[in-house]
Amino acid sequence: MTVDNPLTLPRVAAPADAQQRRVLAVTTAPSGFEGEGFPVRRAFAGIDYKHLDPFIMMDQMGEVDYAPGEPKGTPWHPHRGFETVTYIIDGIFDHHDSQGGGGTITNGDTQWMTAGAGLLHIEAPPEHLVMSGGLFHGLQLWVNLPAKDKMMPPRYQDIRGGQVQLLTSPDGGALLRVIAGELDGHAGPGITHTPITMVHATLAPGAEITLPWREDFNGLAYVLAGRGSVGAERRPIRLGQTAVFGAGSALTVRADEKQDSNTPDLEVVLLGGRPIREPMAHYGPFVMNTRAELQQAFEDFQKGRLGTIPAVHGMSEGGL
């Protein structure tokens, strides 16, 4: 989602007396494969959970230009106890669940799935994209749920690219897409159980943003493409790296004057959330508070209590 003239948008900037957040660390995401073999970068690998809470993990999916027959997705799998946020920048993904929910998300769309008490889920490129190949690029973020909400009924939000709140910096050098939460009083469409802010920012070469940031939130910046720097100290950061910010009421991101030819701008995802500060037991697709709750989740999954794969998808009622 973009605009021809960002200066027509509301402009945001932190007050001059705001306390800048210092950069605590810059980490590099290791690469791997997920599902049926699509490439990912594990954005939060190596970061202490105390700096991530309420976020659990985030994968950058691609960017990859598939040849015909190559696009891949995930097989059917369960979730319980958290929310998955799938943001498609380029490409198309179909998603379906054991309760009959689902749909298609494409360029700029977000699918927000609150697993709650649990369901079975599948994400895959549509058949026509498998046949043709093409560009695929996206993010999947896992957001924890507090203990009181972990067993709530599952819920979907399909957020179309045209629904996001668009903002800019005072000089128009950055385009800010508020997907969830709010930024300087401007709210995005995503409804969250755990208070968070999720922003996709595009900075032109040499552009800088200093944004107000809630003091009760943590602060993270992940680079999807390009090169730049973070913090008042201008700590270098590039594709596949995450910056962890310390305490304060404002954070700064700057794009380098020169970018690579294939990435004309700096693309960064800014995340903040109010820490839940509860014990977390995480294993595979389940995120609970205790080991006993994890064991119960596995038992419920094995006994079919999280649902069954619909026969329309070519499986028997109980087949996995």
C-alpha positions in Angstrom: 0.0 0.0 0.0 1.5 3.3 -1.1 0.6 6.9 -2.1 1.8 9.2 -4.8 2.4 12.2 -2.5 3.0 11.3 1.2 2.7 14.9 2.2 -1.1 14.6 1.8 -1.0 12.2 4.8 -1.1 13.0 8.5 2.5 13.7 9.8 3.9 12.3 13.0 7.0 13.1 14.9 8.1 12.7 18.5 8.3 15.9 20.6 11.7 17.6 20.8 12.0 16.8 24.5 11.1 13.0 24.2 13.5 10.6 25.7 15.3 8.7 23.0 15.4 4.9 23.3 19.0 3.6 23.3 19.8 0.6 21.1 20.6 -2.3 23.3 21.5 -4.8 20.6 21.4 -5.5 16.9 21.1 -9.2 16.0 21.2 -11.0 12.7 18.5 -13.5 11.8 19.6 -17.0 10.8 18.1 -18.5 7.6 16.1 -21.7 7.5 13.1 -23.4 6.0 9.5 -23.7 7.2 6.5 -25.8 6.3 7.0 -27.6 3.0 10.3 -25.9 2.4 9.8 -22.1 1.9 12.8 -20.0 3.0 12.6 -17.9 6.2 14.7 -15.6 8.4 14.2 -16.1 12.1 14.0 -12.5 13.1 14.1 -12.9 16.9 16.7 -15.7 17.2 19.2 -15.0 20.0 17.1 -12.2 21.6 16.3 -12.6 25.3 12.6 -13.1 25.8 12.4 -10.3 28.3 13.0 -7.9 25.4 10.4 -9.6 23.2 7.5 -10.1 25.5 4.6 -10.2 24.4 6.1 -11.2 21.0 7.2 -14.8 20.7 8.8 -15.2 17.3 8.8 -13.7 13.8 9.7 -15.2 10.4 10.5 -13.2 7.3 9.1 -15.4 4.5 11.2 -14.9 1.3 11.7 -12.6 -0.5 11.9 -15.3 -3.1 11.0 -15.3 -6.9 9.7 -18.8 -7.4 9.9 -20.7 -10.7 6.8 -22.5 -12.0 6.0 -25.4 -9.6 8.2 -24.2 -6.8 5.8 -22.2 -4.5 5.3 -23.9 -1.1 3.2 -23.5 2.0 2.7 -25.3 5.3 0.9 -28.6 5.9 -2.1 -28.8 8.3 -0.9 -28.0 11.8 -2.4 -27.1 15.2 -2.2 -23.8 17.2 -3.2 -23.0 20.8 -2.6 -20.2 23.2 -1.4 -17.3 21.0 -2.1 -15.2 17.9 -0.5 -15.5 14.4 -0.2 -12.4 12.3 0.5 -13.1 8.6 1.4 -10.0 6.6 1.8 -10.6 2.8 3.9 -7.9 1.1 4.1 -9.6 -2.3 2.3 -12.7 -3.5 -0.8 -14.7 -2.5 -1.5 -17.1 0.3 -4.7 -19.1 1.0 -5.5 -20.0 4.6 -8.1 -22.5 5.9 -8.9 -23.9 9.3 -10.7 -26.9 10.9 -13.7 -24.6 11.8 -14.3 -23.7 8.2 -12.7 -20.3 8.4 -10.1 -18.9 6.0 -9.7 -16.9 2.8 -7.1 -15.4 0.5 -4.6 -12.6 1.4 -2.4 -10.8 -1.1 -0.3 -7.7 -1.5 -0.5 -5.6 1.7 -3.1 -7.8 3.4 -2.9 -9.2 6.9 -4.5 -12.3 8.3 -4.8 -12.1 12.1 -5.7 -15.5 13.6 -6.4 -15.7 17.4 -5.9 -19.5 18.0 -7.1 -19.3 21.6 -8.3 -22.7 22.7 -7.0 -24.3 19.5 -7.7 -25.3 15.9 -6.0 -26.9 12.9 -4.7 -24.6 10.2 -3.1 -24.6 6.7 -1.4 -21.9 4.7 -0.5 -22.5 1.0 -0.2 -20.6 -2.3 -3.2 -21.1 -4.6 -2.9 -23.6 -7.4 -2.5 -21.0 -10.1 0.5 -19.5 -8.3 2.1 -22.9 -7.9 1.7 -23.4 -11.7 3.0 -19.9 -12.7 5.6 -19.2 -10.0 6.2 -15.6 -9.0 7.4 -13.3 -6.3 6.6 -14.1 -2.6 7.4 -12.0 0.4 5.8 -11.8 3.8 6.0 -11.9 7.6 4.5 -14.1 10.2 4.5 -12.8 13.8 3.4 -14.7 16.9 1.9 -12.7 19.7 1.3 -14.2 23.1 -2.0 -14.2 24.9 -2.4 -13.6 28.6 -3.4 -16.6 30.7 -7.0 -15.3 30.9 -7.4 -15.4 27.1 -5.5 -18.5 26.2 -8.6 -20.7 26.0 -10.9 -18.2 24.3 -12.8 -19.2 21.1 -10.7 -18.8 18.0 -11.1 -15.7 15.9 -10.1 -14.3 12.5 -9.4 -10.8 11.3 -8.8 -10.3 7.6 -7.2 -6.8 7.2 -7.0 -5.6 3.6 -4.1 -3.4 2.5 -6.5 -0.5 1.9 -7.6 -0.5 5.5 -4.3 0.3 7.1 -3.7 3.8 8.5 -1.2 5.7 6.4 1.0 8.3 7.9 4.2 10.2 7.0 7.1 12.0 8.6 7.2 15.8 8.7 9.3 16.0 5.5 7.4 13.3 3.6 10.5 11.1 3.4 8.8 8.1 5.0 5.5 6.2 4.5 4.2 4.6 7.7 1.6 1.8 7.5 -0.1 1.3 10.9 -1.4 -2.3 10.8 -2.3 -2.7 14.5 -2.3 -0.5 17.6 -1.8 3.2 17.3 0.9 5.7 16.5 0.6 9.3 17.9 -3.1 8.8 18.2 -3.6 7.3 14.8 -5.1 3.8 15.1 -4.6 0.8 12.8 -7.3 -1.7 12.0 -5.9 -4.7 13.8 -7.8 -5.5 17.1 -5.4 -7.1 19.7 -6.0 -8.8 23.0 -2.5 -7.8 24.1 -1.8 -4.1 23.5 0.7 -3.8 20.7 1.8 -1.5 17.8 2.8 -2.9 14.4 4.1 -0.5 11.7 5.6 -1.2 8.3 7.7 1.9 7.4 9.3 2.7 4.0 12.1 5.3 4.2 13.5 7.0 1.1 17.3 7.2 0.9 18.6 9.6 3.6 15.2 9.9 5.3 14.9 9.8 9.1 12.0 9.2 11.4 11.8 9.9 15.1 8.5 8.5 16.3 6.7 8.8 19.7 6.6 5.4 21.4 4.6 4.4 24.4 6.9 4.1 27.4 5.1 1.0 28.7 5.8 -0.8 25.4 9.0 -2.5 24.4 10.6 -1.5 21.0 11.9 -3.6 18.1 12.8 -2.8 14.5 13.4 -5.5 11.9 14.8 -4.7 8.4 12.9 -6.3 5.5 15.1 -4.6 2.9 17.8 -2.0 2.5 20.4 -0.5 4.9 20.2 2.2 7.5 20.8 3.0 11.2 18.9 3.0 14.4 18.9 5.2 17.5 20.3 8.6 18.1 23.7 6.9 18.0 23.1 5.7 14.4 23.8 2.1 15.0 24.1 0.4 11.5 21.4 -2.1 10.6 20.6 -4.0 7.4 18.4 -6.6 5.8 17.7 -9.5 8.2 18.7 -7.6 11.3 16.7 -6.7 14.4 17.3 -3.8 16.7 16.3 -4.0 20.3 15.5 -0.7 21.9 15.8 0.2 25.6 13.4 2.4 27.6 12.2 5.8 26.5 9.4 7.7 24.7 10.8 7.9 21.2 12.8 5.8 18.7 14.7 6.8 15.6 15.4 5.0 12.3 17.4 6.4 9.4 17.9 5.2 5.8 21.4 5.3 4.3 21.9 7.8 1.6 22.9 5.0 -0.8 20.8 1.8 -1.1 21.4 -1.4 -3.2 20.0 -1.2 -6.7 17.4 -3.9 -6.1 16.2 -2.3 -2.9 15.7 1.4 -3.5 14.3 2.2 0.0 14.8 1.0 3.6 11.9 -1.2 4.6 11.5 -1.8 8.3 8.8 -3.3 10.6 8.5 -1.5 14.0 7.0 -3.5 16.8 6.1 -2.5 20.4 3.9 -4.2 23.0 3.1 -4.1 26.7 4.8 -7.1 28.3 2.5 -9.7 29.7 5.1 -10.8 32.3 3.6 -14.3 32.9 5.5 -17.6 32.8 5.6 -19.0 29.3 5.8 -22.6 28.2 6.4 -22.9 24.5 6.9 -26.0 22.4 6.2 -26.2 18.7 2.7 -24.8 17.8 1.6 -24.4 21.5 2.3 -21.5 23.8 0.9 -21.9 27.3 1.9 -20.9 30.9 2.9 -24.2 32.3 4.4 -27.5 31.2 1.2 -29.3 32.3 -0.8 -27.0 30.0 1.5 -27.9 27.2 1.1 -31.6 27.8 -2.7 -31.1 27.9 -2.5 -29.3 24.5 -0.6 -32.2 22.9 -3.1 -34.7 24.4 -6.1 -32.6 23.1 -4.5 -32.4 19.6 -3.8 -36.2 19.5 -7.4 -36.9 20.5 -8.9 -34.6 17.9 -10.1 -32.0 20.3 -8.6 -29.2 18.3 -10.7 -30.1 15.3 -10.4 -32.3 12.2 -9.3 -31.6 8.7 -12.4 -30.9 6.5 -13.0 -33.6 4.0 -13.2 -30.9 1.3 -9.4 -30.7 1.6 -8.9 -34.3 0.5 -8.5 -35.9 3.9 -10.7 -38.1 6.0 -12.6 -36.7 9.0 -9.9 -37.7 11.4 -6.9 -37.9 9.1 -3.7 -35.9 9.7 
